[in-house]
Amino acid sequence: MTVHPGIAPRPVDPATQGIIKLALLAVGGQGGGVLTGWIEDLARANGYAAQATSVAGVAQRTGATVYYVEMAPAANGTPVFSLMPSAGDVDIMITAELMEAGRSIIRGFVTPDRTTLITSTHRSLAVSEKTVPGDGIANGAEVLAAADIAARRVIAADFDALAIAQGSVISASLFGALAAAEVLPFPREAFEAAISKGGKGVQPSLKAFAAGYDAARSGAEGNAPAKDLPRGEIPKGPARLLAEWTVLTDRIDRLPPEVAAFARPGLKKVVDFQDTAYGRAYLDRLDTILTQDRAPFDLTREAAKHLANAMAYDDIIRVANEKTRAARMTRIAGEMGAKDQNLLHVTEFLHPRAEELVSLLPARMGARWAANPRRMALFDRLFNKGRRLRTDSLRGFLMLHVLGGLKGWRLKSLRHTIEAAHREAWLAAALAYLPQNYDLAVEVICCRRLVKGYSDTHARGLSKFDKVLAAIALVKDREDAALWAARLREAALKDEAGKALDGAIATIRSFL
């Protein structure tokens, strides 16, 4: 919590008759309408005239709904209320997500001489953040820093986590923070009475209210009550497989600590993807790179991370396996709030391209089919259709479960042959730069980050990867080649269409 005591509050305009103006930004599922109703009921139950309005956003995560409440003592006569907040004319600003706080500042609703800003610090990523190929997540620290400057007072905590811990939603914990801020002329008991009047989910809401109240009063930066961290998973299975796993983990323990920190989760990923023999191949390839490296082992450390991702690629088998895992079903049930007595219907949408289906064939046969336009056109007509499978039904579940169990076939498939060849070409390209430019070799290893996902996403990533490596070859003899490699990679991650990458490549060609 921050307060700016040096800035005097703006004098109340007599024409406003002491009207208190409160705005709230929230998206679907955050209970903005419920919170607004509580505030309106609170005011009226305590002798205030109140009016609440709202303007809905375009859609969830592309536009927050703006809720607006004005209230004034009823004894002062009939007030004339506004329908929407105005820039520089808001006393209390409540935002149910951190970036909404930033948007409220940009829109001028938050001012240092007047506004108390109450915001949750958790993030619900916007579509624009999710669609960026790289890390498109906005900087929350910058928003909080701006809030400290823009608002007269800031109350910030993870009110979403606090509410969830009490089995409620964020509207209740934000209501508690509003009570703790003491910017409305009502006691805590009046706030709790407004919740009780609702008659639904009263006890969880009151608990979340109390958690939000306590967090705001203590100035906590706010997280849910700390829980014991889960201990490391203890592998279970046949004695033979456990013995093989122990041998592999012993090899990791002998690696330099800088490398082992990345190799341990990398090994877990590739073994989960295939088997312990595949994990042994991962460590063998890593050892080969390590023999050419030197302290502080930046090359091998990055290889440990990106090699694991390259070996655990997303094919149809893996997608099917992930969709039928018990942990995933448990997570979905938790997110939907399903209880043991509830029936949960889960529909999976699948749209594999002809290329993905042909890639499951034996390597030689698949290569012939992929090179035959007529056969590919036939596959496309037969299978290039969106399909919906109910994985809560026996038929739908078994279809995906059988497909996900084809791990034993995977290494014979065309897809694996292609992935292995691409992986080795990538490593060879990186190691070829090693004698000449160590930093450039590391950057080429990191370029594997561009290849990710499934179907069309994977194809776009491969295209960008090839473009970046071709452009790196143009600048490989420059002293700043490693810097250019990093710039090219970051440009490729900026947008899905690759416009930033094309611009960076054009810049390189301009000075050749």
C-alpha positions in Angstrom: 0.0 0.0 0.0 1.3 3.5 -0.9 0.0 6.9 0.0 1.0 10.4 -1.2 0.5 12.6 1.9 2.3 15.5 0.3 -0.4 16.1 -2.3 -3.4 17.9 -0.8 -6.8 16.4 -1.8 -8.8 18.4 -4.2 -11.6 20.5 -2.6 -15.1 19.2 -3.1 -17.1 21.2 -5.6 -20.3 22.4 -3.8 -22.2 21.7 -7.0 -21.5 18.0 -6.7 -23.2 17.9 -3.3 -20.6 15.6 -1.8 -21.1 12.9 -4.5 -18.7 10.0 -4.2 -17.6 8.6 -7.5 -16.4 5.0 -7.8 -15.4 3.1 -11.0 -14.7 -0.6 -11.4 -13.0 -2.4 -14.3 -13.6 -6.1 -14.6 -14.0 -8.8 -17.2 -16.3 -11.8 -17.5 -16.2 -14.2 -14.5 -14.7 -11.7 -12.0 -18.1 -10.8 -10.5 -18.0 -7.1 -11.4 -21.8 -7.0 -11.5 -22.1 -8.6 -8.1 -19.6 -6.2 -6.6 -21.4 -3.2 -8.1 -24.6 -4.5 -6.7 -23.1 -4.8 -3.2 -21.8 -1.3 -3.3 -25.1 0.1 -4.5 -27.0 -1.8 -1.8 -24.5 -0.7 0.9 -25.0 2.9 0.0 -28.8 2.8 0.0 -29.0 0.8 3.2 -27.0 3.5 5.0 -29.0 6.6 3.9 -27.4 7.4 0.6 -28.9 7.8 -2.8 -27.0 5.7 -5.3 -26.9 5.0 -9.0 -25.0 2.2 -10.8 -24.3 1.9 -14.6 -22.2 -0.3 -16.7 -20.8 -0.4 -20.3 -19.8 -3.8 -21.4 -16.5 -4.6 -23.1 -16.4 -6.0 -26.6 -15.5 -9.5 -25.3 -13.7 -11.3 -22.5 -10.0 -10.2 -22.4 -10.4 -7.7 -25.3 -12.4 -5.1 -23.3 -13.2 -4.8 -19.7 -16.7 -3.8 -18.5 -16.7 -0.4 -16.9 -19.0 -0.3 -13.9 -19.7 3.1 -12.4 -21.4 4.0 -9.1 -22.2 7.4 -7.8 -23.6 8.0 -4.3 -24.5 11.0 -2.1 -26.4 11.5 1.2 -30.1 11.3 0.5 -30.7 14.1 3.0 -29.0 16.6 0.7 -31.9 16.4 -1.8 -32.2 14.6 -5.1 -28.7 14.5 -6.7 -28.1 14.5 -10.4 -25.8 11.6 -11.2 -23.6 11.0 -14.2 -23.8 7.8 -16.3 -20.1 7.3 -16.9 -16.8 8.2 -15.2 -14.8 11.2 -16.5 -11.1 11.6 -16.6 -9.8 13.3 -13.5 -13.2 12.9 -11.7 -13.0 9.5 -9.9 -12.6 9.1 -6.2 -12.2 5.4 -6.0 -10.9 3.2 -8.8 -11.1 -0.6 -8.4 -9.5 -3.0 -11.0 -9.9 -6.7 -10.9 -6.6 -7.4 -12.7 -3.3 -5.6 -12.8 -3.3 -4.5 -16.5 -6.8 -3.0 -16.0 -5.1 -0.8 -13.4 -2.7 0.4 -16.1 -5.6 1.0 -18.5 -7.4 3.0 -15.9 -4.3 5.2 -15.5 -4.0 5.7 -19.3 -7.7 6.7 -19.5 -7.1 9.4 -16.9 -9.4 7.9 -14.2 -6.6 7.8 -11.7 -5.2 11.2 -10.4 -2.7 11.9 -7.6 -4.8 14.5 -5.9 -7.9 12.5 -5.6 -8.0 8.8 -6.5 -7.6 5.7 -4.3 -6.6 2.8 -6.5 -7.5 -0.7 -5.4 -6.1 -3.4 -7.7 -5.4 -7.0 -7.7 -1.8 -7.9 -8.7 -2.7 -11.2 -10.4 -2.7 -11.5 -14.2 -5.3 -12.8 -16.7 -3.4 -12.6 -19.9 -5.0 -10.7 -22.8 -5.3 -12.2 -26.2 -2.6 -9.9 -27.5 -0.2 -11.2 -24.9 -1.0 -14.9 -25.7 -0.7 -14.6 -29.5 2.9 -13.2 -29.5 5.3 -16.1 -30.5 7.7 -15.0 -27.8 7.2 -13.6 -24.3 4.4 -11.1 -24.9 3.4 -10.7 -21.2 3.2 -7.0 -20.2 5.5 -5.8 -17.4 3.4 -5.7 -14.2 6.2 -4.0 -12.2 6.0 -1.0 -14.5 2.2 -0.7 -13.9 2.7 -0.8 -10.2 5.4 1.9 -10.5 3.1 4.1 -12.6 0.3 3.5 -10.0 2.5 4.8 -7.2 2.9 8.0 -9.2 -0.6 8.4 -10.7 -2.8 7.6 -7.6 -3.1 9.4 -4.3 -3.2 6.0 -2.6 -2.6 2.5 -3.9 -3.9 -0.8 -2.3 -2.5 -3.8 -4.2 -2.6 -7.5 -3.4 -3.4 -10.7 -5.2 -7.1 -10.5 -4.3 -7.9 -13.3 -6.8 -5.7 -15.8 -5.0 -7.1 -14.7 -1.6 -10.6 -15.3 -2.8 -9.9 -18.7 -4.4 -8.3 -19.9 -1.2 -11.6 -19.2 0.5 -13.7 -20.9 -2.2 -15.0 -17.6 -3.5 -14.4 -15.1 -6.3 -12.4 -11.9 -6.5 -15.4 -9.6 -6.1 -15.7 -10.5 -2.4 -12.0 -9.9 -1.6 -12.1 -6.6 -3.5 -15.1 -5.6 -1.5 -13.1 -6.3 1.7 -10.3 -4.2 0.4 -12.7 -1.4 -0.3 -14.0 -1.6 3.3 -10.4 -1.6 4.7 -9.5 1.5 2.6 -12.1 3.5 4.6 -12.9 5.8 1.7 -16.6 5.1 2.0 -18.4 6.5 5.2 -19.7 3.0 6.3 -18.4 0.6 8.9 -17.2 -2.9 8.2 -20.4 -4.4 9.5 -22.4 -2.6 6.9 -20.3 -4.1 4.1 -20.8 -7.6 5.6 -24.5 -7.0 5.8 -24.6 -6.2 2.1 -23.0 -9.6 1.3 -25.4 -11.4 3.7 -28.4 -9.8 2.0 -27.5 -11.6 -1.2 -28.4 -14.9 0.2 -26.1 -17.0 -2.1 -22.6 -18.2 -1.3 -22.7 -16.0 1.8 -20.1 -17.8 3.9 -17.4 -18.2 1.3 -17.9 -14.6 0.3 -17.6 -13.4 3.9 -14.4 -15.4 4.3 -13.0 -13.9 1.1 -14.1 -10.4 2.3 -12.2 -10.9 5.5 -9.1 -12.1 3.7 -9.2 -9.0 1.4 -9.8 -6.7 4.3 -6.8 -8.1 6.2 -4.5 -7.9 3.2 -5.5 -4.3 2.5 -5.1 -3.3 6.2 -1.7 -4.9 6.5 -0.4 -3.5 3.2 0.5 -7.0 2.0 1.6 -7.4 -1.5 -0.7 -10.1 -1.4 -0.7 -13.7 -2.0 -3.0 -16.4 -0.8 -2.0 -18.0 2.5 1.3 -19.9 2.0 0.9 -23.6 1.4 3.6 -26.2 1.9 5.6 -26.7 -1.2 5.2 -30.1 -2.8 8.1 -32.4 -2.3 10.0 -33.7 -5.3 8.1 -36.5 -7.1 9.2 -39.9 -6.2 9.2 -42.1 -9.4 7.2 -45.3 -9.2 7.2 -48.2 -11.5 8.8 -51.6 -12.3 12.2 -52.2 -10.6 13.9 -52.4 -14.0 12.7 -49.0 -15.1 13.5 -47.4 -11.8 17.1 -48.8 -12.0 17.5 -47.3 -15.5 16.2 -44.0 -14.2 18.6 -44.0 -11.3 21.5 -44.5 -13.7 20.4 -41.5 -15.8 20.0 -39.2 -12.8 23.5 -40.3 -11.5 24.9 -39.1 -14.8 23.2 -35.7 -14.3 24.8 -35.4 -10.8 28.2 -35.6 -12.5 27.5 -32.7 -14.8 28.6 -29.2 -14.0 26.0 -27.6 -11.6 25.2 -24.9 -14.2 24.3 -27.6 -16.7 22.7 -30.1 -14.3 20.1 -27.4 -13.3 18.7 -27.5 -16.8 19.5 -31.1 -17.7 17.4 -32.6 -14.9 14.1 -31.2 -16.0 15.2 -31.8 -19.6 15.8 -35.5 -18.9 12.4 -35.8 -17.2 10.7 -34.3 -20.2 12.3 -36.6 -22.8 11.8 -39.7 -20.7 8.1 -38.8 -20.2 7.9 -38.2 -24.0 9.3 -41.6 -24.9 11.3 -43.8 -22.5 14.6 -44.2 -20.6 16.5 -45.2 -23.7 15.5 -41.9 -25.3 16.6 -40.1 -22.1 20.0 -41.9 -22.5 20.3 -40.6 -26.0 19.6 -37.1 -24.7 22.4 -37.3 -22.2 24.8 -38.8 -24.7 24.2 -35.9 -27.1 24.6 -33.4 -24.2 27.9 -35.1 -23.2 29.2 -34.6 -26.8 28.5 -30.9 -26.6 30.0 -30.6 -23.1 33.4 -32.0 -24.4 33.6 -29.0 -26.7 32.6 -26.5 -24.1 34.3 -24.6 -21.3 33.4 -22.8 -18.1 30.9 -21.3 -17.4 29.3 -23.8 -19.8 26.8 -21.4 -21.4 26.7 -23.5 -24.6 25.9 -26.8 -22.8 23.5 -25.1 -20.4 21.4 -23.7 -23.3 21.7 -26.9 -25.2 20.3 -28.9 -22.2 17.1 -26.8 -22.3 16.6 -26.5 -26.1 17.7 -30.0 -26.9 15.1 -31.4 -24.6 12.4 -29.3 -26.3 13.6 -30.4 -29.7 13.5 -34.1 -28.7 10.0 -33.8 -27.1 8.3 -32.4 -30.1 4.5 -32.1 -30.4 3.2 -34.8 -32.7 -0.3 -36.4 -32.8 0.8 -39.1 -30.4 1.8 -36.6 -27.8 -1.2 -34.4 -28.2 -3.5 -37.5 -27.7 -1.5 -38.6 -24.7 -1.8 -35.2 -23.1 -5.5 -35.0 -23.6 -6.2 -38.3 -21.8 -4.0 -37.8 -18.8 -5.7 -38.0 -15.4 -3.9 -34.9 -14.2 -5.4 -32.9 -17.0 -8.9 -34.1 -16.3 -8.4 -33.2 -12.6 -7.2 -29.8 -13.5 -10.2 -29.1 -15.8 -12.6 -30.3 -13.1 -10.9 -27.9 -10.6 -11.1 -25.0 -13.0 -14.8 -25.7 -13.6 -15.5 -26.1 -9.9 -16.9 -29.6 -10.5 -17.5 -31.7 -7.4 -17.6 -35.4 -7.0 -21.4 -35.5 -7.5 -21.2 -33.5 -10.8 -21.0 -34.8 -14.3 -18.3 -33.1 -16.4 -18.6 -33.2 -20.2 -15.3 -32.6 -22.0 -15.2 -32.0 -25.7 -11.8 -32.0 -27.5 -11.5 -30.2 -30.8 -9.0 -31.9 -33.2 -8.1 -30.7 -36.7 -4.9 -32.5 -37.9 -3.6 -31.7 -41.3 -2.9 -34.3 -43.9 0.9 -33.8 -43.2 0.4 -34.8 -39.6 -1.4 -38.0 -40.5 1.1 -39.0 -43.1 3.9 -38.3 -40.7 2.7 -41.3 -38.6 3.5 -43.7 -41.4 6.8 -45.6 -41.6 9.6 -43.2 -42.6 10.1 -44.5 -46.2 6.4 -45.0 -47.0 5.5 -41.7 -45.5 8.2 -39.9 -47.5 6.7 -41.4 -50.7 3.2 -40.4 -49.8 4.3 -36.9 -48.8 6.0 -36.5 -52.2 2.8 -37.7 -54.1 0.4 -34.7 -54.6 -2.5 -37.0 -55.5 -2.2 -39.1 -52.4 -1.8 -36.0 -50.2 -4.9 -34.4 -51.9 -6.8 -37.6 -51.1 -5.7 -37.5 -47.4 -6.7 -33.9 -47.3 -10.2 -34.5 -48.6 -10.8 -37.4 -46.2 -9.3 -36.1 -43.0 -8.9 -32.3 -43.2 -12.0 -31.7 -41.1 -12.5 -30.4 -37.6 -13.5 -33.2 -35.3 -15.0 -33.0 -31.8 -14.4 -35.9 -29.4 -16.1 -36.3 -26.1 -13.3 -37.6 -23.9 -15.7 -38.1 -21.0 -17.3 -40.9 -23.2 -15.7 -44.3 -23.5 -15.5 -44.2 -27.3 -13.9 -40.8 -27.5 -11.5 -41.5 -24.6 -10.4 -44.9 -26.0 -9.7 -43.4 -29.4 -7.3 -40.8 -28.0 -5.9 -43.2 -25.4 -4.9 -45.8 -28.1 -3.4 -43.1 -30.3 -1.5 -41.7 -27.3 -0.1 -45.1 -26.5 1.8 -45.4 -29.8 5.1 -44.4 -28.3 6.7 -47.6 -29.4 5.9 -46.8 -33.0 6.9 -43.1 -32.9 10.7 -43.7 -33.5 9.9 -45.5 -36.7 7.7 -42.8 -38.1 8.4 -40.2 -40.8 7.9 -37.4 -38.3 10.6 -38.7 -36.1 13.0 -39.1 -39.0 12.4 -35.5 -40.0 12.7 -34.1 -36.5 15.9 -36.0 -35.9 17.5 -34.8 -39.1 16.5 -31.2 -38.4 17.8 -31.4 -34.8 21.2 -32.7 -35.9 21.5 -30.0 -38.6 20.7 -27.4 -36.0 23.3 -28.7 -33.6 25.9 -29.0 -36.4 25.3 -25.4 -37.5 25.8 -24.2 -33.9 28.9 -26.2 -33.3 30.4 -25.1 -36.6 30.6 -21.5 -35.3 32.2 -22.6 -32.0 35.9 -22.3 -33.1 35.3 -18.9 -34.6 32.7 -17.3 -32.3 31.6 -19.0 -29.0 28.9 -16.4 -28.3 27.5 -16.9 -31.8 27.3 -20.7 -31.3 25.3 -20.1 -28.1 22.9 -17.8 -29.9 22.3 -20.4 -32.6 21.5 -22.9 -29.9 19.0 -20.5 -28.5 17.3 -20.1 -31.9 15.7 -23.4 -31.4 13.2 -21.5 -29.3 11.5 -20.5 -32.5 10.3 -24.0 -33.2 7.4 -24.9 -31.1 3.8 -26.0 -31.1 1.7 -28.2 -33.4 0.4 -28.2 -36.9 0.4 -24.7 -38.5 2.1 -23.1 -35.5 5.0 -25.6 -35.9 5.2 -24.9 -39.6 5.4 -21.1 -39.1 8.1 -21.6 -36.4 10.2 -23.8 -38.8 10.0 -21.2 -41.5 11.2 -18.4 -39.2 13.9 -20.7 -37.8 15.3 -21.3 -41.3 15.1 -17.6 -42.2 17.0 -16.6 -39.0 19.8 -19.2 -39.6 20.1 -18.1 -43.2 20.4 -14.5 -42.1 23.0 -15.4 -39.4 25.1 -16.9 -42.1 25.2 -13.5 -43.8 26.8 -11.8 -40.7 28.8 -14.7 -39.3 32.2 -13.0 -40.0 31.3 -9.7 -38.2 32.5 -9.0 -34.7 28.9 -8.3 -33.6 27.5 -11.5 -35.2 26.2 -12.8 -31.9 24.3 -9.6 -31.3 22.7 -9.7 -34.7 21.7 -13.3 -34.1 20.0 -12.3 -30.9 18.3 -9.4 -32.7 17.0 -11.7 -35.4 15.7 -14.2 -32.9 13.9 -11.6 -30.9 12.5 -10.0 -34.1 11.1 -13.4 -35.1 9.3 -13.7 -31.8 7.6 -10.3 -31.9 4.8 -11.1 -34.3 3.1 -14.2 -35.8 3.3 -12.9 -39.4 7.1 -12.3 -39.3 7.1 -8.7 -40.3 9.6 -7.7 -37.7 12.0 -10.5 -38.8 11.6 -9.5 -42.5 12.5 -5.9 -41.5 15.6 -7.1 -39.6 16.8 -9.2 -42.5 16.3 -6.2 -44.9 18.5 -4.1 -42.6 21.2 -6.7 -42.8 21.1 -6.9 -46.5 21.3 -3.1 -46.7 24.8 -3.0 -45.3 26.2 -6.1 -47.0 
